């Protein structure tokens, strides 16, 4: 007879540990975190803000770009709050500013498992977590101090709360779910709202409440959404402009304008510079009638428009990269020359249309398993149906499939038609692709086992493997022809053998081989940012990182600070509030990071924000708050009046006074381009590095021209 015992169950007995999940999480931690302490500057624009935010609560609250609180970055502060707290504890470094993204990335993998496993089983949960882990753009994004990894985590947290509210019939979890979306709005604005339709549809289908109660609860949840969405923006917009920094990226110093304009409709319709120009034509969209302001640069496929004319057939040498930015609406980072027929990285988003995400511009970042997910989604709706019910009476599993389909479809639609976004934004698709791959595999395996070869339902799995392998073979063929052939051959053979040995023990091994055939390429692509120790402003993944170097500069701000010039400015700054003023944040950021002193970026990121007027600038100069202006030829039309005044009245400081060269540029490296009319064009790079700058963002091309403003009054 068994004697009763008072022995309490240990941790592992109380919490069943899925060791496969534990291994996947360790892989994720390694991919996202390894070498981040050795990476380059990440996103200098945000790192400068983090440096400033650690110096005062005011800078922290508003996400001020500079320590003086002159102007903010062009995003809300929530993601940067986590980074600033990390930097405050550990000190500002490459590692500390990236650490929150690493942790949120790993946290997202765990949440994906928790969201899928209870409804579709451990296998589905593990596959979901693994697919999320090895999605290349997820790895690249989780290694930077951009906002995307943080955003994805909180969106998944909102979905987890939503599931919990339905399972427990608890209204407060529902309110918390929508409040979390409002919180996520203050990470990257309207991007967070893209999954609201999926949440509403899922709640309506899955909740057992009456329709009246559903409306009542959703009304309260909507109020929470609005409150958490608008609390911070309204607190800023209602504060006097004299008591806060200028809202970077806006034209009227407003967060709400920034949210619904620059970070909202302009992403869909084309990037407005704020000076009358539009950054259209990206990815093959027509831009015949778009007008460019003076000094702007526009890209259209492989063509480049400069102030002097259009450069066509832009074909730099293989694997060459640029850390420069184009004015007229670009973001931090630069452009990568992919050696495969044109521009990659920040500018290549393919041609708008329903198949854009499968094109070679975006596909290798996000779409490796998209065909598998789509076929799996269809199989799930069929396989998880209850034959005793009518077609519209969905089962629990079908309702959860609707949730992830509702995430995939509108986001897929946005990226198919939008005029301006960076490839790394496609991380928004990763959770839906991962979930549908996991639950879809569970459905396809079930259908394959239950139905004979005379029923179409048995063919979903082999079809998904072959179609996915075909797409992957095309992506890989640009780099490794042998691997392309191998993927296709193994996948096709595995699919054929699946049908031949369907009812035999060998079938399980063949399934594993087939799945491995479509996991090898995305796994390798996801490994490249880690191997390259990349932490780029414009994160990307792929073999180019291994052959051409990563998008980092070898240290925060390194390569963009003129040490001799900095020593001169520091020595002569005196009581001036600002170390110097300049046109845009790209020039200012590395100096702020290195010195932790205030540098005025007059026009924000692109130099196009109307944050400064000539009269106000004259007052700052007269009072001695600004003594120097560094001109790197990127004034932007907004600041041209101020720059012209400076050039007319200020004393130009000879470079020899601080040990620089007598000229502003020197030729030590050049890049040649072929223009449409057959003429050639050459761009000179003085640093000897394969990088260039065309406005906005760090420049290695020139020391610039320094003006002494104290000589004016």
N, C-alpha and C positions, 0 to 999 in steps of 0.2 A: 504494500500500500504506500502510495507516494505521500510523503510528508509535506505539509505546506511550508513555504519558504518566504522570508521577508526580503530576499535579495531583489533589489531593483534592477530592471533591465538597463544595460549600459547604453551609451550613446548610439552605437551601431545597431543595437536592437530596437531602440526607439525611433531611429531615423535610418531607414534602409538606404544605404549609400549605393548609388549606381556608379560602379568603378569605371565603366566605359565613359560616362559623363565626366567623371573626374579627370580622366585622361584627355578628353576633348577640351576641357577647360584649361588644362595645363598647356596643351598645344596652342590654344588661343592666347594665353598669357605670353608664351614664348614668341609667337608671331607678332603680337601687338607691342610687346614690351622690350624684346631683346635689342640691345644696342641703342636704346633711346637716350642713354646717357652719353653716347658718342655721336649723336646725330647732329645735323647742321642747324640752321636758324629756324626751322619750322616756318611758321608764318610770322614774320617780323612785325607786321601790322598789329597783330594781336599780342605778340610778346611785348611790344612797346606799351600797349595798353595795360597789360598785366604788371609790368614794371611800375607804371604810374599808379595803378590801383592799389598797390601795396603801400603807397606813401600817405594816403589819406582816405577817410571814409567817403568824402565827397567824390573823389576820383573813382572809388570802388563802386559807389551807388550808380553813378552815371556812365561807367565804363569809359573814362576819359583816356584819350589816346596819349596825351602828354601830361607830365607832372603838374603843369600850371593850370590844368583844367580848361584849356582853350577850346578844344574840339573833341568829340567822341569818335569812336569807331562807328561803322555803319551797320551794326547789329545790336540787339538788346544785350544786357549784361549777364544773364543768368549763367550761361556756360562759362563765361570769363570769371564769374564769382568763384566757382570751384577751382579754377586754375590759379586765381589770385590767392586764395586761401592756401593752396598747395605751395605756391611760391613764397608766401609769407612765412610758412613753417620751415620749408627746406631751402629757401633762398631762390632767387630767380636764376634758373638754369634751363638748359634744354630738357633735362629730365623732369624737373618740377612742373613746367608748363604743359608737358605732354601727359604726365602721369594720370590726371583725371580721365582723359580720353581712353587711355589703356584700360583703366579699371571699368569705365562705363562700357567699353567694347566687350570685355569679358563678361560683365554683368548682363549684357544683351544676349549673349550666347546661352547663359543660364536661364534667362527668362524665356527664351524660345523653347527650351526643353520643357519648362514648367507649363507653358501655354498649350503645348501639343500633346504631351504624354498622357494626361488624365483621360483624354478622349479618344486617342488613336493608338495608345500602347507605347511601350518603351522603345521598340525599334523605330517607330515613327519619330519619337522625341529625340532619339540619338542622331538619326539621319538629319533631322531639322537643325540640331545644334552643330553638327559637323558641317553641313552646307553653309550655315551662317559663318562659321569659323573660317572656311577656306574660300569665301567669296573675295576675290582680289581687292575690290574697292573698299570692302569692310576693313581689311588689313591695313591698306594704305591710309584710310581715314582715321583709324584708331591709333595711328602713330603720329598724329599731328595735334596742334592746338587749335584746329578749326572746331566748329560747333557740332558737326554732323554726328559723331559718335555719341555725344551727350544727348542730342535730340532723339536719336533712335531709342536709346535706353528709356527715356521718359515716355515716349509713345508706347513702347511695349509695356511699361509699368501701368499705363492707363488701360491697356487692353486686359492686363491681368486683373486689375480692379474691376473692370467691367464683367469679366467672367465670374469673379467672386460675388459680385452683386446679384447676378442671376442665380448662381448656385445656392446662395444663402438667403435669397429674397430680401436683401438688405438695401434699403434706399441710400444709406450713407456711403456704401462702397460705390454706388452709381454716381453720386455727387462728387466723390473723391476722384473718380475716373475722369469726369469732364473737367473738374478743376485742374487735374494734372495736364490736360491738353492746354488749358489756359496758361499754366505754368510753362509748358513747352513752347507756347507762342512767344514767350519772352526769351527763348533760346535762339530761334531762327524765324520768328514771325509766321507768316501765312503758310509756310511749309508744314507746320504742325497741324493745320486744319485739313490737310489732304485725306486724313483717315476718318474724319468725322462721319461722312456718309456710311462707311462700313460699320462704324459703331452704332449708329442709329438703326440701320437695317438689322444688324445682328440682335440688338436688344429687343426690337419689336418682334422678331421671329422667335427668339429663345426664351423670353420672359413668359411666365405663366400667368402674369397679372391680366386683369381685364383691360380692355382698350382705354377705359377712362383712367384707370390707375397708371397705365403706361404714359399717357399724356401728362398726367399730374407729376409723375416722377421725372419725366424728361424735361418738363418745364423748370423744375427746381434745379436739375442738372445743368440746364442751359443758363440759368441765372449764375450758377457757380462758374461756368465757363466764361461768361461775360465779365464777371467780377475779377477772376484771376487773370484774364486776358488784358483787361484795361487798367488794372490798378497801377502798374508801373508806368505805362505810357502816359496816362492822364496825370500822374504825379509829376512827371517831367514837363509835359506841355503846359501844365497850370503853374509851374514855377517860373518866375520872371527870368527872362533871358539874361539879365545882368547877374543872376545868382547861380548860374549853371553853365556848363560848356555848351557850345553850339552842337546841334545834333548832326553829326557827320553823315553825309550821303543824302541829306534832304536839301531842298531849295528854299524852304521857309522855316527852318529851325523847328521842325515838328516830328515827333516820333510816329504819330499816326500817319503823317504824310509818307514817312520813310517806309512804314509797314505796307501801306496799300499802293504806294507808287514804286519807288526804287526796288523794294524787296517784294513787290506784289505784282500788279498788272504789267509792269515793264519787263518782268521775267518772261511773261507769256507773249507779249507783243513786240518786244525788242527793247534793248537797253538804252534809255535816254541818258544823255550826259548831263542834263541840267543846263545846257547852253544852246539848246535848239537842235542838237544833232541826235541821231539815233544810231545805235549800234546794231544794225540789222544785217541780214545777209549771211549770218552764221549758219553753217550747215546746209547751204544751198538755197536759203530763202532769198527771194528777190529783193534787191535793194536799189533798183535803178533810179528811183525817185527820191531816195533819202539824201538829205543835204548834210554835209559835214561842216562843223565850225572850223575856223582857221586853226591850224595846228593840230587837227585831229588825225587819227589813223583808223582805218577801217579794214577789217579782214572779211573776205568772202571766198570760202573754200581755200584755194591755194593762191589767191591774189591778195595783194597788199596795196592799200591806198595811203600815200603819204602826202604831206603838204605840197610837194613838188610834182605829184603825179601818181600814177598807178604802176605798181610793180607786179607783173603777172608771173605765173609759173614759178612760184616760190619754192625752189628746190635746193636747200642747203645740203652740205655733206652728211653722210650717214651718221646717225647717233649724236649729231651735234645738238646741244641744248642751249636755251637762252633763259636767263633769269629776269629778263626785262618784262615790262608791261606795256600794253598799248593804251593810250588815252582814248577817250570816247566810250568809256563804260566798262573797262576791264576790272578784274579783281586782283587780289594779291597773287604774287607768284610770277609765273612767266610762261613761256611757250617752249614746248619741247619739239625738237626736230626729230621725227621718228624714222626718217630714212626710208619710209615705205610709200612715198608719194606725196608728201606734204606735211602740213602742220599737225602736231598732235597736242596732247596736254590740254592747256587751258582753252584752246580755241576750236578744236575739232570735235564737233558734236554731230557730224553726219548730216544727212539730208532729211528734212522734216517729212514725216509720213508714217503709216502704220508699222513699217518694218525698220524704223530708225534704230531701235534698240538691238536689232540683230546685225546691224552694219558693223564693219570693222572699227569704226571710230569709237563706239561705245561698248560694243559687245564684249571685247576681251576684259573689260572692267567689271561687268555685272551679269552678262547673259549666258554664261557657259552652261548653266543648267535650266535656263528658262524654258526650252522646249519640253524637257522632262517634267517641269512643274505644270505647264499648261496641259499636257496630256494626262498627267496625274490628277489634275483638278477635274478634268472631264470624267476620268475613271472613278474618282471619289463620288461625284454626284450620282453616277450609275451604280457603283458597287455598294455604297452605303444606303441606298434606297430600301425601303420596306415594301416588298411586293404586295403586302396586304393593304397598303395605304394608297390613296390617290397620289398622282405625281406631285401635286402641290403641297401635300402633307409631309413636310420634311422631317427626317430623323435628326437626332441630336448631332450626329457626326456631319450630316449634310449642312446643318445650320452653322457649324464651326467652319466648314468649307466655304460657306457664304462669307463668313467674316474675312478670311484671308483673300478670297476672290474680290471682295469689296475693297480691300487694301490695294490689291494689284491693279485692278482695272483703271481707276481714276489717275493713279500715279503713272501708270503706263501711258495713258492718254495724254497727260501733261507733257511728258518727255517726248512724245511723238510729234507734238505741234509747237512746243515752246520755242521762242526765238533766241533766248539768252539764258544759258546756264553753263556751269562747268561740268565735265564728265563725272567728277567725284560726287556731285549731288545725287547721282543714281543709286547711292547707298539706300535711298528711300525705298527702293524696290527689294532690297535684300531680305527683309523679314518675310515678305509675302512669298518670294521665290523659295526661301528655305522651308517655310511651313508647308507650302503646297508640294514641295519635293518629298518631304517626310510623310505627310498624310497620304499623298498620292502614291508613294511606293507601297504603303500598307494596303491601299485599295487595289493596286495593280497586282500585288502578290496574291491577295485573296481571290481576285477574279481569275488569275492564272491557274490557281489550284482548283477552283470550283467548276470551271467550265472546260469543255473539251475543245479540240481544234476546229470543230464544226460551228463554234460560236465565236462571233467577233470579239466578245468580252475577254477572251483568252489572249488576245493579241496586243493589248495595251502595253504590257511590259516590254516585249521585244521591240515594238514600234518606238516606244519612248527612248530606248537605248540606242537604236540605229539612227533616229533623227537627231538626237542630241550629239551623238558621235560625229555625224556628218557636219553639223555646225562647228563643232570643236576642231575638226580636221581642217576646216577652212581657215579658222583663226590661227591655228598652229602653223599652217603651210607657209605663212609669211616669214617664219623663223626657222622651223625645223621640218623639212619635207619628210624625213624618215619617220618622225614621230607622228606626223599627220597620217601617213599610210598605216602605221602600226595601230593607232587608235581606231581607225576605220575597219581594218581587217579583224582585229580582236572583237570589236563590238558586233560586227556582222556575223562572224563565226559563232560568237556566244549566243546571239539571238536565234540563229538557225539550230544550234545544238539544244537550246532551251525547248524548242518545239519537238525535236527528235527524242530527247530524254526527259520529256515532261513528267512522266509518272515514275521515274527511277531516282534512286538516291543521289546520282550524279547531278541531278537538276539543281540542288542547292548550291553546289560548288560552282556550277556554270553561272548561276545568278550573281554570285559574288564576283566572278571574273568579269561579267558584263558590266556590273556597277563600277568596278575598279577601272575599267577602260574609259569611263567618262568622268572619273574623279582625278586621274593623273594630271591632266593639263591644268585645270583650275587650281589644283593643289600647288603645282609648280609656280604658276603665275602669282598666287597669293604669297609664296615664299620670297619672291623677288624683292619687295620693299624691305623685308627683314634682312636678307643677305646684303642688300645695298646700304643698309642702315639709313634708309630714307625717312625723313620727317619733313616733307615739303609743304610749301604754301599751297601748291596745287598738287595734291597727292594723286599718285597714279601707280599702276603696277604693270609689270611686264619685263621681258628680257632686255629691253633697252636700258633699264636701270643697271643691269650687270655689265653691259658692253660700253655704255656711254657715261656712266657715273650717275649718281643720284642728284636730285634737285636741291641739294643743300650746299651750304657754303663753308662747311667745316667748323662751324661755331657760331654762336649768336652774334650776328652783325659783322662777322669777319668777312673781309673782302669788300666791304662797302663803307668802311670808315677810313678816312685819310688821317692817319695818326699825326702827321706833322701839322696838318690843318687843325686838327682837334687840339693839339698842344697850344697852338697859336691862339685859338678862340678861348680856351680855358684861361690862358695867361692874361688876356685882354678883356675878359668878360666884365670884370669889376662888379658893380652893384646891379648890373642889368638882370632883369627877370628871366630873359631867355638867352640861352647860349648863342643862338642865331635864329633867324627866320628863313624859311624856304618855301617853295611853292606847294609841295605835296608831301604826303606822309612817307612815301617810299624813300626819299632822301633823309627825312628826319628820324625815322624809326631806329636805324642802327646806332645813331648817336645817342638817342634817349636810352636805349638798352645798355650801351657801354658806359655812359656817364651817370645815368639816372637823373640827368638835368633836363630842364624844360627846353624843348625846341619847338618853335611854332611852324606847323604845317598850315600855311595860310588857307589853302583851298581844300583841305582834307585829303582823301586818298588820291583822287585824280587831279587835284588842283582846281576843281570846278565848283566846289561848294562856295556860295557867296557869304562866307563867314566873316570876312573882313572888308571894310570900306577904306578908301584912301584917306578920308578925314580921320578915322579912328587910328589908322596905321601911323599917320603923321603925329598924332598925339602920343602914341607909344614911343616913337622915335624921339620926340622932343623931350619927353619925360625920362629918357634914358633907359626905358625898359627893354628896348630892342636896339642893339648897337651894330649888328652885322646881318647881312642878307647873303645867302649862298644861292647863286643862280646856276642851275644845271640845265637851263633851256627848256624847262617844263612848266612854264608859268600857268598855262591853261587860260582860256579866254576870260574867265571870271576875274583873274588877278592881273591881267595884262596892263590895266591902268596903273596899278601900284608898281609893277615891275618897271614900266616905262618911266615913272616918276623917279624910282630909285636909280635907274641907269642915267637919267638926266642930271640928277643933283648929287648923288653919292660919290665918294671917292673909291675907285677901284683899287683893291689891295693886290699888289704884285705877288705872284706865287713865290717869287724868290725870297719874300719876307718871312715865309714859314717853311722854306726849304723845298717848295714844290718846283715843278717845271715852269718855264716861262710861258708856255702855252696852255690852253685848257684841254687840249687833246694831243696825243702822240700816237704815231702809227707803229704798232708792233705786231698787229694781227689783223687780218681782214677777212671778210666774207663776201663772196661774189654771188650775184643773183642775175638771172636772165629775165629780161623784161619782154612783154608781149611783142613789142615792135622789133625785137631782136637785139636791142641795145643792151649793154651790161651795166650793172650798178654795183657799187662796192660800198660796204659798210665797214668802218674801221673800229677795231677794238684795242684800246691802248694797254689793257692789262695783261695781254698775252693769253687770257682765258677765252674759251669759246662761249662768250656771253655777250649780250647786247641789251640796250635799253632804248625804248622809244617813248618814254613818258610814263610817269606813275610807277612807283616801285623802285627798289634799290638799283643803283647804277654803278657799274664798274668801268664805264666808258670814259669818264672825265672827272677831274677834281673839281670842275665847275669854276665859276668866277665869284670871288668874295668881294662884297662891297662894304665899306665902312660908313655906316649911317650917321655916326656921331659927328661926321664932318659937315653934315647938312645944316645943323643949327649951332 
